Amino acid sequence: HNILITALSLESLTSVYLAGLLGIKEYKNTKSFGNKSGNLSFNQKIELLTDLDALSKDDKKKFQTFMEVRNQFMHNIDIKSYTECFKMLDGKENYILKLFPQDKTTIKEVQLRIATEILGLQLMDIINNLANKIFINDVHKVKSEMHGLIQEKFSNSIQNMKIILEEKIKPKTTRKEGINSIDLEALQIEIENNFNGFWK
């Protein structure tokens, strides 16, 4: 029962944060995140979050382990204990007890149950922290867009300064005419306009 409740909560929260990350408001009515057949599976949602760099590969393995435990309890009528469950999952008993070491004097059933429940709590915490990661991703996106915008404006500003140099300053210095006060004032205005244009 605890495994099922935790699994359903995890899947629901995963849908909420994925929808938030993708800008989907009424996610329950979508084909991807609703509760009808044909929607994305929990494993597919975890894969998507991993592809979006919201989850690490280590976190992905934790989610997959928990869902494998859930699947055994939900779909295998012969599974009556955590010990029997983990016997069906190759290598996962060592994996989860290494993640969450238990007192070796405690019977194996209790060790596995405690470790699995701790894993479920940790996964809930990871999902809840996705909100911060979504915010950070948005900030990085804005920074990237701003960097591209500023780089283009900076390049244009440099090109304009080269034109000012070639057309306004270099001819006079080449002919040794010098630059009078009127020329300097006009040049100052052009340079200021070019600089101000960088920020518009």
C-alpha positions as CSV (number, residue, x, y, z in Angstrom):
1,H,0.0,0.0,0.0
2,N,2.8,2.4,0.9
3,I,4.6,1.7,-2.3
4,L,1.5,2.3,-4.4
5,I,0.7,5.6,-2.7
6,T,4.3,6.9,-3.0
7,A,4.4,5.8,-6.7
8,L,1.1,7.5,-7.5
9,S,2.3,10.7,-5.7
10,L,5.6,10.6,-7.6
11,E,4.0,10.2,-11.0
12,S,1.5,13.0,-10.3
13,L,4.2,15.4,-9.2
14,T,6.4,14.5,-12.1
15,S,3.5,15.4,-14.5
16,V,3.0,18.7,-12.7
17,Y,6.7,19.7,-13.0
18,L,7.1,18.5,-16.5
19,A,4.0,20.4,-17.5
20,G,5.5,23.5,-15.8
21,L,8.8,23.1,-17.5
22,L,7.0,22.9,-20.9
23,G,4.6,25.7,-20.2
24,I,1.5,23.5,-20.2
25,K,-1.3,24.8,-17.9
26,E,-4.2,22.3,-18.1
27,Y,-1.9,19.2,-18.1
28,K,-4.6,16.8,-16.9
29,N,-6.5,17.3,-20.1
30,T,-3.4,16.6,-22.4
31,K,-2.6,13.4,-24.2
32,S,0.8,13.3,-22.7
33,F,0.1,14.0,-19.0
34,G,-3.6,13.0,-18.4
35,N,-4.8,9.7,-16.9
36,K,-6.1,8.0,-20.0
37,S,-4.6,5.2,-22.0
38,G,-1.9,6.4,-24.4
39,N,-0.4,8.9,-22.0
40,L,3.3,9.0,-21.3
41,S,4.3,6.3,-18.9
42,F,6.1,7.2,-15.7
43,N,9.3,5.8,-17.1
44,Q,9.0,8.0,-20.2
45,K,8.5,11.0,-18.0
46,I,11.6,10.2,-16.1
47,E,13.5,9.8,-19.4
48,L,12.2,13.2,-20.5
49,L,13.3,14.9,-17.3
50,T,16.7,13.3,-17.7
51,D,17.0,14.5,-21.4
52,L,16.0,18.0,-20.1
53,D,18.9,17.8,-17.6
54,A,16.4,18.2,-14.7
55,L,17.4,14.7,-13.4
56,S,20.9,13.2,-13.2
57,K,21.6,9.7,-14.4
58,D,22.0,8.6,-10.7
59,D,18.6,10.0,-9.9
60,K,17.1,8.3,-12.9
61,K,18.4,4.9,-11.7
62,K,16.8,5.6,-8.3
63,F,13.4,6.3,-9.9
64,Q,13.7,3.2,-12.1
65,T,14.6,1.0,-9.1
66,F,11.6,2.3,-7.1
67,M,9.3,1.7,-10.0
68,E,10.6,-1.8,-10.5
69,V,9.7,-2.5,-6.9
70,R,6.3,-1.1,-7.4
71,N,5.7,-3.2,-10.5
72,Q,6.6,-6.4,-8.7
73,F,4.1,-5.6,-5.9
74,M,1.4,-4.4,-8.3
75,H,1.7,-7.0,-11.0
76,N,3.2,-10.2,-9.4
77,I,0.6,-11.9,-7.2
78,D,3.3,-14.2,-5.8
79,I,5.2,-11.4,-4.2
80,K,4.3,-11.1,-0.5
81,S,7.4,-9.5,0.9
82,Y,10.2,-7.1,0.2
83,T,12.6,-10.0,0.3
84,E,10.7,-11.9,-2.4
85,C,10.4,-8.7,-4.4
86,F,14.1,-8.0,-4.5
87,K,14.9,-11.6,-5.4
88,M,13.1,-10.8,-8.7
89,L,15.2,-7.7,-9.3
90,D,18.7,-8.6,-10.4
91,G,21.3,-6.6,-8.5
92,K,18.8,-4.2,-6.9
93,E,19.0,-5.6,-3.4
94,N,22.8,-4.8,-3.2
95,Y,22.2,-1.5,-4.9
96,I,19.5,-0.2,-2.5
97,L,21.3,-1.5,0.6
98,K,24.5,0.2,-0.5
99,L,22.5,3.5,-1.1
100,F,20.9,3.2,2.4
101,P,23.0,1.0,4.6
102,Q,21.1,-0.8,7.4
103,D,22.2,-2.5,10.6
104,K,23.3,-5.9,9.4
105,T,21.9,-7.6,12.5
106,T,18.4,-6.5,11.4
107,I,16.5,-9.1,9.5
108,K,16.7,-8.7,5.7
109,E,13.0,-8.0,5.2
110,V,13.1,-5.0,7.6
111,Q,16.4,-3.7,6.0
112,L,14.8,-3.8,2.5
113,R,11.6,-2.2,3.6
114,I,13.3,0.7,5.4
115,A,15.7,1.2,2.5
116,T,12.8,1.3,0.0
117,E,10.8,3.7,2.1
118,I,13.8,6.0,2.5
119,L,14.3,5.8,-1.3
120,G,10.6,6.8,-1.8
121,L,11.0,9.8,0.5
122,Q,14.2,10.8,-1.2
123,L,12.5,10.7,-4.6
124,M,9.7,12.9,-3.4
125,D,12.3,15.4,-2.2
126,I,14.0,15.2,-5.7
127,I,10.7,15.9,-7.4
128,N,9.9,18.8,-5.1
129,N,13.2,20.3,-5.8
130,L,12.5,20.3,-9.6
131,A,10.8,23.6,-9.2
132,N,14.1,25.2,-8.4
133,K,15.8,23.5,-11.3
134,I,13.0,24.7,-13.6
135,F,13.6,28.2,-12.4
136,I,17.4,27.9,-12.9
137,N,16.8,26.5,-16.4
138,D,14.6,29.5,-17.2
139,V,17.3,31.9,-15.9
140,H,20.0,30.1,-18.1
141,K,17.7,30.4,-21.1
142,V,17.2,34.1,-20.6
143,K,21.0,34.6,-20.1
144,S,21.7,32.7,-23.3
145,E,19.2,34.8,-25.2
146,M,20.5,38.0,-23.7
147,H,24.1,37.0,-24.5
148,G,23.1,36.4,-28.2
149,L,21.4,39.7,-28.4
150,I,24.2,41.7,-26.8
151,Q,26.8,39.9,-28.9
152,E,25.0,41.0,-32.1
153,K,24.6,44.6,-30.8
154,F,28.2,44.7,-29.7
155,S,29.3,43.5,-33.2
156,N,27.2,46.2,-34.9
157,S,28.6,48.8,-32.6
158,I,32.2,47.8,-33.4
159,Q,31.4,47.9,-37.1
160,N,29.9,51.4,-36.8
161,M,33.0,52.6,-34.9
162,K,35.2,51.3,-37.8
163,I,33.1,53.3,-40.2
164,I,33.4,56.4,-38.1
165,L,37.2,55.9,-38.0
166,E,37.5,55.2,-41.7
167,E,35.2,58.0,-42.9
168,K,35.5,60.8,-40.4
169,I,38.9,60.5,-38.7
170,K,41.3,58.7,-41.0
171,P,40.9,61.0,-44.1
172,K,41.7,64.1,-42.1
173,T,44.7,62.6,-40.3
174,T,46.0,61.2,-43.6
175,R,45.8,64.6,-45.3
176,K,47.2,66.2,-42.2
177,E,44.3,68.6,-42.1
178,G,43.7,68.2,-38.4
179,I,40.4,68.1,-36.7
180,N,38.8,71.4,-35.6
181,S,36.3,71.9,-32.8
182,I,33.3,71.6,-35.0
183,D,34.5,68.3,-36.4
184,L,35.2,67.1,-32.9
185,E,31.7,68.0,-31.7
186,A,30.1,66.2,-34.7
187,L,32.4,63.2,-34.1
188,Q,31.5,63.2,-30.4
189,I,27.7,63.1,-31.3
190,E,28.3,60.2,-33.7
191,I,30.2,58.2,-31.2
192,E,27.6,58.8,-28.5
193,N,24.8,57.8,-30.8
194,N,26.6,54.7,-31.7
195,F,27.2,53.8,-28.0
196,N,23.6,54.6,-27.1
197,G,22.4,52.5,-30.0
198,F,24.1,49.5,-28.4
199,W,21.6,49.6,-25.5
200,K,18.5,50.1,-27.7
